[in-house]
Amino acid sequence: MSGTSFDIAVIGGGIAGLTAAHHAALAGVSVAHFVEDGLPGGLVMNVGALDGWPAAGPVGGAELAAGLLAQNEELGVTLVPSRIDTVAGGALKTLSGPDGAWRARQVIVATGAALGTLDVPGAARLAGRGVSHCAWCDGGLYRDAEVVVAGGGDAALSEAIHLGQFARAVTIVTRGETFRARRRYVSQVAGDERFRLRWASEIVEVLGGDGVEGVRVRDREAGSEEVVACRGLFVFVGLVPNAGLLGPEVARDASGFVVTDAAFETALPGVFAVGAMRAGYGGRLTQGVAEATSAAERAAARCDD
Ligand SMILES: Cc1cc2nc3c(=O)[nH]c(=O)nc-3n(C[C@H](O)[C@H](O)[C@H](O)COP(=O)(O)OP(=O)(O)OC[C@H]3O[C@@H](n4cnc5c(N)ncnc54)[C@H](O)[C@@H]3O)c2cc1C
């Protein structure tokens, strides 16, 4: 299939990419959707019940992604189970990856972001042996145990609340003096003694032999350190954009997120960026879906020119 040309290429199999491919196909143009390893879902793949998703009842991330993928197939979207490493501009853009090269008139990049890691001693060594990024996957392993969550945003608090169903105690360590999360999450953890809150603090070491046994926490104001015993550490300390496929001509903000205009077009004409990789993204699935819809319709309209 390498070498084929399409009207629109969508890169990234998260909810923003699935939505962009969907709306481009609804507009009646030919669409290729590049989904790394053929596995859709992205950051919400393992979230068992999505918050704020407009549906008749609870929907999981994997279920939502699988449903969109199936609908896209029916609409005639060509699924390409490949990563894309570079996007070169021009009237016809060239997308290249380990499995070949493709051409497209318009490109929508929705490659999202990766969860940030803790750059402290012990964190990498104990990854997968108590250090986790997924409460929905690993929470059940910590029934009646003590766990620590690093972070203070929506993802940290929603995952901490999920862990609260299993763990005896959940200590939340946040660098800030307040949380940057939905008020509903904040009041849930503030009013429940299972949650222990460590404000203005940071984890400086993850301790343990074959598995996590504790974390060393530093109070950022006092400078004092204390060991908090735990069997699991769940890390939600921000996002790192997956933007390496775009060249230096595409502007980034100071944290590496891709800058676009109000219509989600990057500095490379005909190349759009939507969702979690974009500077100014609101962080909610519904916002990613809105961006993807808008970019897909604009890109499809260009194909009529
Ligand atoms: C733990 C957690 C829970 C959350 N829960 C909710 C919630 O309940 N409700 C809500 O509204 N929001 C929630 N969010 C936020 C939500 O996950 C994001 O806003 C949304 O998933 C972003 O979607 P995206 O498609 O832009 O990016 P992503 O989900 O990151 O998807 C990007 C995809 O692109 C792929 N990719 C990356 N690079 C390449 C490449 N070079 N070539 C091809 N493919 C590539 C990635 O593998 C990935 O599959 C949560 C976030 C986290 C971390």
The ligand as a Tripos MOL2 file, in Angstrom:
@<TRIPOS>MOLECULE
LIG
   53    58     1     0     0
SMALL
NO_CHARGES

@<TRIPOS>ATOM
      1 C1         -5.0630    8.8560   32.8340 C.3       1 LIG1
      2 C2         -5.8730    9.7930   31.9900 C.ar      1 LIG1
      3 C3         -7.2590    9.7830   32.0850 C.ar      1 LIG1
      4 C4         -8.0150   10.6690   31.3120 C.ar      1 LIG1
      5 N1         -9.3690   10.6420   31.4420 N.ar      1 LIG1
      6 C5        -10.1190   11.5040   30.7140 C.ar      1 LIG1
      7 C6        -11.5390   11.5080   30.8480 C.ar      1 LIG1
      8 O1        -12.1170   10.7090   31.5850 O.2       1 LIG1
      9 N2        -12.2540   12.4230   30.1160 N.ar      1 LIG1
     10 C7        -11.6380   13.3260   29.2780 C.ar      1 LIG1
     11 O2        -12.3280   14.1330   28.6560 O.2       1 LIG1
     12 N3        -10.2900   13.3210   29.1320 N.ar      1 LIG1
     13 C8         -9.5270   12.4380   29.8300 C.ar      1 LIG1
     14 N4         -8.1640   12.4420   29.6890 N.ar      1 LIG1
     15 C9         -7.5610   13.3470   28.6840 C.3       1 LIG1
     16 C10        -7.5910   12.6370   27.3220 C.3       1 LIG1
     17 O3         -6.9740   11.4080   27.4700 O.3       1 LIG1
     18 C11        -6.8660   13.4210   26.2240 C.3       1 LIG1
     19 O4         -7.3250   14.7330   26.1760 O.3       1 LIG1
     20 C12        -7.0920   12.7520   24.8520 C.3       1 LIG1
     21 O5         -6.9620   11.3630   24.9620 O.3       1 LIG1
     22 C13        -6.1340   13.2850   23.8200 C.3       1 LIG1
     23 O6         -6.3860   12.5740   22.6300 O.3       1 LIG1
     24 P1         -5.4170   12.6910   21.3710 P.3       1 LIG1
     25 O7         -6.0380   11.8380   20.3090 O.co2     1 LIG1
     26 O8         -5.1520   14.1110   21.0650 O.co2     1 LIG1
     27 O9         -4.0090   12.0830   21.8160 O.3       1 LIG1
     28 P2         -3.5830   10.6350   22.3140 P.3       1 LIG1
     29 O10        -4.6510   10.0100   23.1100 O.co2     1 LIG1
     30 O11        -2.2360   10.8300   22.9440 O.co2     1 LIG1
     31 O12        -3.4300    9.7820   20.9650 O.3       1 LIG1
     32 C14        -2.3480    9.9730   20.0820 C.3       1 LIG1
     33 C15        -2.0770    8.6820   19.3460 C.3       1 LIG1
     34 O13        -1.1040    8.9280   18.3310 O.3       1 LIG1
     35 C16        -0.1500    7.8660   18.3240 C.3       1 LIG1
     36 N5          1.1230    8.3520   17.7810 N.ar      1 LIG1
     37 C17         2.0880    9.0840   18.4180 C.ar      1 LIG1
     38 N6          3.0970    9.3560   17.5730 N.ar      1 LIG1
     39 C18         2.7810    8.7770   16.3850 C.ar      1 LIG1
     40 C19         3.4380    8.7180   15.1260 C.ar      1 LIG1
     41 N7          4.6370    9.2770   14.9440 N.pl3     1 LIG1
     42 N8          2.8370    8.0580   14.1080 N.ar      1 LIG1
     43 C20         1.6040    7.4740   14.2880 C.ar      1 LIG1
     44 N9          0.9450    7.5010   15.4830 N.ar      1 LIG1
     45 C21         1.5250    8.1520   16.5070 C.ar      1 LIG1
     46 C22        -0.0490    7.4550   19.7770 C.3       1 LIG1
     47 O14         0.4320    6.1300   19.8760 O.3       1 LIG1
     48 C23        -1.5200    7.5730   20.2170 C.3       1 LIG1
     49 O15        -2.2170    6.3810   19.9360 O.3       1 LIG1
     50 C24        -7.3760   11.5620   30.4350 C.ar      1 LIG1
     51 C25        -5.9880   11.5660   30.3320 C.ar      1 LIG1
     52 C26        -5.2390   10.6860   31.0860 C.ar      1 LIG1
     53 C27        -3.7490   10.7070   30.9580 C.3       1 LIG1
@<TRIPOS>BOND
     1     1     2 1
     2     2     3 ar
     3     2    52 ar
     4     3     4 ar
     5     4     5 ar
     6     4    50 ar
     7     5     6 ar
     8     6     7 ar
     9     6    13 1
    10     7     8 2
    11     7     9 ar
    12     9    10 ar
    13    10    11 2
    14    10    12 ar
    15    12    13 ar
    16    13    14 ar
    17    14    15 1
    18    14    50 ar
    19    15    16 1
    20    16    17 1
    21    16    18 1
    22    18    19 1
    23    18    20 1
    24    20    21 1
    25    20    22 1
    26    22    23 1
    27    23    24 1
    28    24    25 2
    29    24    26 1
    30    24    27 1
    31    27    28 1
    32    28    29 2
    33    28    30 1
    34    28    31 1
    35    31    32 1
    36    32    33 1
    37    33    34 1
    38    33    48 1
    39    34    35 1
    40    35    36 1
    41    35    46 1
    42    36    37 ar
    43    36    45 ar
    44    37    38 ar
    45    38    39 ar
    46    39    40 ar
    47    39    45 ar
    48    40    41 1
    49    40    42 ar
    50    42    43 ar
    51    43    44 ar
    52    44    45 ar
    53    46    47 1
    54    46    48 1
    55    48    49 1
    56    50    51 ar
    57    51    52 ar
    58    52    53 1
@<TRIPOS>SUBSTRUCTURE
     1 LIG1         1 GROUP 0 **** ****
